[in-house]
């Protein structure tokens, strides 16, 4: 099964504290709330410094998509999410305070419920054609940078534009093609 989620069809939800917004891209099972999801993928815009919401029992990965970055303060550790270090993995229950480094940042957020599902995010830089390595039955592709990306299998052809998300299930082999693109490949494995 393939499902293309077009970013242009989604709407952001402002944060209660006014410091940004989140655009939920896909959640499983469909329609699940924060207490029920197995996995959730979203795009967040951070406009002001402030605390992150806590998500006990959730494993998180943040990947910088746009902007100067953000300093994440975990109390005993500080990490800068930036072009030099664009991906961070952390526990959802961690107390995190975010300080934006410059202007607004946009971050790709993957969350999986510990004990039910786990994930791994890989950043792939593409120029030309590349076979998509399949390491899980469920794979997500997010076009983080580049104007377009085309995916081909023996039976299907799919075109994506920046910020679109593609859900792939099953073991079909795919080829990715783009003049230039940065793709986040997320493998989701159920326990």
Sine and cosine of phi, psi and omega as CSV:
sin_phi,cos_phi,sin_psi,cos_psi,sin_omega,cos_omega
0.00,0.00,0.65,-0.76,0.11,-0.99
-0.82,-0.57,0.58,-0.82,0.05,-1.00
-0.63,-0.78,0.87,-0.49,0.05,-1.00
-1.00,-0.09,0.84,-0.55,0.06,-1.00
-0.96,-0.28,0.94,-0.33,-0.05,-1.00
-1.00,0.09,0.83,-0.56,-0.04,-1.00
-0.85,0.53,-0.59,0.81,-0.04,-1.00
-0.88,0.47,-0.34,0.94,-0.02,-1.00
-1.00,-0.03,-0.06,1.00,-0.07,-1.00
-0.99,-0.17,0.39,-0.92,0.00,-1.00
-0.81,-0.59,0.70,-0.72,0.02,-1.00
-0.97,0.26,0.48,-0.88,0.09,-1.00
-0.92,-0.38,0.87,-0.49,0.01,-1.00
-0.90,0.43,0.56,-0.83,0.06,-1.00
-0.96,0.29,0.49,-0.87,0.01,-1.00
-0.87,0.49,-0.56,0.83,-0.02,-1.00
-0.99,0.12,-0.04,1.00,0.05,-1.00
0.98,0.22,0.09,1.00,-0.09,-1.00
-1.00,0.05,0.01,1.00,-0.01,-1.00
0.16,-0.99,-0.32,-0.95,0.02,-1.00
-0.47,-0.88,0.34,-0.94,0.04,-1.00
-0.78,-0.62,0.72,-0.70,0.12,-0.99
-0.94,-0.33,0.96,-0.28,0.04,-1.00
-0.95,0.31,0.80,-0.60,-0.05,-1.00
-0.99,-0.13,-0.66,0.75,0.00,-1.00
-0.28,-0.96,0.62,-0.79,0.05,-1.00
-0.70,-0.71,0.54,-0.84,0.04,-1.00
-0.72,-0.69,0.74,-0.67,-0.06,1.00
-0.92,0.39,0.39,-0.92,-0.04,-1.00
-0.82,0.58,0.73,-0.68,0.04,-1.00
0.99,0.13,-0.02,1.00,-0.03,-1.00
-0.92,0.40,0.61,-0.79,0.08,-1.00
-1.00,0.08,-0.09,-1.00,-0.07,-1.00
-0.89,0.46,-0.45,0.89,-0.04,-1.00
-1.00,0.02,-0.21,0.98,-0.12,-0.99
-0.91,-0.42,-0.29,0.96,-0.14,-0.99
-0.92,0.40,0.51,-0.86,0.18,-0.98
-1.00,0.06,-0.69,0.72,0.10,-1.00
-0.54,-0.84,0.41,-0.91,-0.05,-1.00
-0.52,-0.85,0.67,-0.74,0.02,-1.00
-0.80,-0.60,0.73,-0.69,-0.02,-1.00
-0.54,-0.84,0.20,-0.98,0.09,-1.00
-0.86,-0.51,0.84,-0.54,-0.06,-1.00
-0.91,-0.41,0.65,-0.76,0.11,-0.99
-0.94,-0.34,0.86,-0.50,0.02,-1.00
-0.97,-0.23,0.91,-0.41,-0.05,-1.00
-0.97,-0.23,-0.39,0.92,-0.03,-1.00
-0.66,-0.75,0.47,-0.88,0.07,-1.00
-0.93,0.37,0.51,-0.86,0.02,-1.00
0.24,-0.97,0.03,-1.00,-0.03,-1.00
-0.97,0.23,0.49,-0.87,0.15,-0.99
-0.99,0.11,0.46,-0.89,0.14,-0.99
-0.94,0.33,0.57,-0.82,0.04,-1.00
-1.00,0.05,0.64,-0.77,0.06,-1.00
-0.75,-0.66,0.99,0.15,-0.01,-1.00
-0.85,0.53,0.67,-0.74,0.04,-1.00
0.99,0.17,0.16,0.99,-0.06,-1.00
-0.90,-0.43,0.69,-0.72,0.16,-0.99
-0.99,-0.11,0.71,-0.71,-0.10,-1.00
-0.82,-0.57,0.52,-0.85,0.19,-0.98
-0.74,-0.67,0.77,-0.64,0.10,-0.99
-0.92,-0.39,0.68,-0.74,0.06,-1.00
-0.75,-0.67,0.79,-0.62,0.01,-1.00
-0.93,0.36,0.77,-0.64,0.02,-1.00
-0.95,-0.30,-0.67,0.74,-0.07,-1.00
-0.44,-0.90,0.52,-0.85,0.05,-1.00
0.96,-0.29,0.05,-1.00,-0.06,-1.00
-0.97,0.23,-0.33,0.94,0.01,-1.00
0.89,-0.46,-0.07,-1.00,-0.07,-1.00
-0.51,-0.86,0.64,-0.77,0.10,-1.00
-1.00,0.00,0.83,-0.56,0.02,-1.00
-0.96,-0.29,0.88,-0.47,-0.03,-1.00
-0.97,-0.24,0.91,-0.43,0.00,-1.00
-0.99,-0.15,0.22,0.98,-0.04,-1.00
1.00,-0.01,-0.91,0.41,0.00,-1.00
-0.99,-0.12,-0.05,1.00,-0.03,-1.00
-0.52,-0.86,0.62,-0.79,0.08,-1.00
-0.84,-0.54,0.72,-0.69,-0.02,-1.00
-0.75,-0.66,0.69,-0.72,0.06,-1.00
-0.98,-0.22,0.89,-0.47,0.11,-0.99
-1.00,0.09,0.93,-0.37,-0.12,-0.99
-0.53,-0.85,0.00,-1.00,0.04,-1.00
-0.87,0.48,-0.53,0.85,0.02,-1.00
-0.96,0.28,-0.58,0.81,0.03,-1.00
-0.76,-0.65,0.98,0.19,-0.17,-0.99
-0.99,0.14,-0.06,1.00,-0.07,-1.00
-0.73,-0.69,0.69,-0.73,0.08,-1.00
-0.69,-0.72,0.63,-0.77,0.04,-1.00
-0.90,-0.43,0.72,-0.69,0.01,-1.00
-0.39,-0.92,0.26,-0.96,0.03,-1.00
-0.98,0.22,0.68,-0.74,-0.03,-1.00
-0.91,0.41,-0.39,0.92,0.00,-1.00
-0.99,0.14,-0.14,0.99,-0.02,-1.00
-0.89,0.45,0.64,-0.77,0.11,-0.99
-0.99,0.17,0.91,-0.41,-0.09,-1.00
-0.82,-0.57,0.75,-0.66,0.12,-0.99
-0.91,-0.40,0.78,-0.62,-0.03,-1.00
-0.97,-0.23,0.73,-0.68,0.10,-0.99
-0.85,-0.53,0.89,-0.46,-0.03,-1.00
-0.94,0.33,0.63,-0.78,-0.10,-1.00
-0.98,0.17,-0.46,0.89,-0.03,-1.00
-0.50,-0.87,-0.94,-0.34,0.05,-1.00
-1.00,0.02,-0.35,-0.94,-0.02,-1.00
-0.88,0.48,0.63,-0.78,0.10,-1.00
-0.89,-0.46,0.44,-0.90,0.10,-1.00
-0.85,-0.53,0.77,-0.63,-0.08,-1.00
-0.76,-0.65,0.64,-0.77,0.09,-1.00
-1.00,0.01,0.75,-0.66,-0.13,-0.99
-0.82,-0.57,0.83,-0.55,0.08,-1.00
-0.91,-0.42,0.76,-0.65,0.04,-1.00
-0.77,-0.64,0.72,-0.69,0.09,-1.00
-0.77,-0.64,0.59,-0.81,-0.01,-1.00
-0.99,0.16,0.90,-0.44,0.00,-1.00
-0.82,0.57,0.71,-0.70,-0.01,-1.00
1.00,-0.06,-0.36,0.93,0.03,-1.00
-0.94,-0.35,-0.59,0.80,-0.14,-0.99
-0.42,-0.91,0.45,-0.89,0.11,-0.99
-0.67,-0.74,0.30,-0.95,-0.06,-1.00
-0.62,-0.78,0.31,-0.95,0.13,-0.99
-0.61,-0.80,0.76,-0.65,0.02,-1.00
-0.95,-0.30,0.75,-0.66,0.07,-1.00
-0.84,-0.55,0.70,-0.71,0.06,-1.00
-1.00,-0.07,0.85,-0.53,-0.01,-1.00
-0.90,-0.44,0.84,-0.55,0.10,-0.99
-0.99,-0.13,0.80,-0.60,-0.17,-0.99
-0.82,-0.57,0.73,-0.68,0.16,-0.99
-0.65,-0.76,0.98,-0.21,-0.06,-1.00
0.97,-0.25,-0.60,-0.80,-0.08,-1.00
-0.94,-0.35,0.64,-0.77,0.00,-1.00
-0.54,-0.84,0.69,-0.72,0.12,-0.99
-0.94,0.35,0.70,-0.71,0.05,-1.00
-0.99,0.14,0.89,-0.45,0.04,-1.00
-0.94,0.33,0.79,-0.61,0.01,-1.00
-0.97,-0.22,0.91,-0.42,0.00,-1.00
-0.90,-0.43,-0.03,1.00,-0.03,-1.00
-0.51,-0.86,0.35,-0.94,0.04,-1.00
-0.94,0.33,-0.46,0.89,0.04,-1.00
-0.87,-0.49,0.85,-0.53,-0.01,-1.00
-0.75,-0.66,0.67,-0.74,0.09,-1.00
-0.93,-0.38,0.66,-0.76,0.12,-0.99
-0.87,-0.49,0.77,-0.63,0.04,-1.00
-0.85,-0.53,0.83,-0.56,0.02,-1.00
-1.00,0.09,0.99,-0.11,-0.08,-1.00
-0.98,0.18,-0.53,0.85,-0.02,-1.00
-0.48,-0.88,0.57,-0.82,-0.04,-1.00
0.91,-0.42,0.47,-0.88,-0.05,-1.00
-0.96,0.30,-0.60,0.80,-0.06,-1.00
-0.39,-0.92,0.33,-0.94,0.04,-1.00
-0.57,-0.82,0.71,-0.70,0.06,-1.00
-0.91,-0.42,0.70,-0.71,0.08,-1.00
-0.88,-0.47,0.69,-0.72,0.01,-1.00
-0.78,-0.62,0.68,-0.74,0.24,-0.97
-0.85,-0.52,-0.06,-1.00,0.05,-1.00
-0.92,0.39,-0.33,0.94,-0.09,-1.00
-0.87,-0.49,-0.15,0.99,-0.17,-0.99
-0.53,-0.85,0.46,-0.89,0.08,-1.00
-0.71,-0.71,0.78,-0.63,-0.06,-1.00
-0.77,-0.64,0.72,-0.70,0.05,-1.00
-0.94,-0.33,0.73,-0.68,0.02,-1.00
-0.85,-0.52,0.47,-0.88,0.16,-0.99
-0.88,-0.48,0.16,-0.99,-0.09,-1.00
-0.79,0.62,0.71,-0.70,0.01,-1.00
0.97,0.23,0.06,1.00,0.13,-0.99
-0.96,0.29,0.43,-0.90,0.02,-1.00
-0.83,-0.56,0.67,-0.74,0.03,-1.00
-0.84,-0.54,0.80,-0.61,0.07,-1.00
-0.99,-0.17,0.83,-0.56,0.03,-1.00
-0.88,-0.48,0.80,-0.60,0.08,-1.00
-0.82,-0.58,0.58,-0.82,-0.05,-1.00
0.98,-0.21,-0.15,-0.99,-0.09,-1.00
-0.93,-0.37,0.33,0.94,0.03,-1.00
-0.86,0.51,0.67,-0.74,0.05,-1.00
-1.00,0.04,0.69,-0.72,-0.06,-1.00
-0.81,-0.59,0.51,-0.86,0.14,-0.99
-0.91,-0.42,0.71,-0.70,0.06,-1.00
-0.97,-0.23,0.60,-0.80,0.01,-1.00
-0.60,-0.80,0.75,-0.66,0.05,-1.00
-0.32,-0.95,0.50,-0.87,0.11,-0.99
-0.90,0.43,-0.68,0.73,0.08,-1.00
-0.34,-0.94,0.77,-0.63,0.00,-1.00
-0.38,-0.93,0.49,-0.87,0.20,-0.98
-0.91,-0.43,0.85,-0.52,-0.09,-1.00
-0.87,-0.50,0.75,-0.66,0.15,-0.99
-1.00,-0.05,0.87,-0.50,0.03,-1.00
-0.97,-0.26,0.88,-0.48,-0.04,-1.00
-0.91,-0.41,0.88,-0.47,0.09,-1.00
-1.00,-0.07,0.76,-0.64,0.00,-1.00
-0.90,-0.44,0.81,-0.58,-0.05,-1.00
-0.82,-0.57,0.82,-0.57,0.06,-1.00
-0.99,0.13,0.63,-0.77,0.00,-1.00
-0.98,0.20,0.00,0.00,0.00,0.00
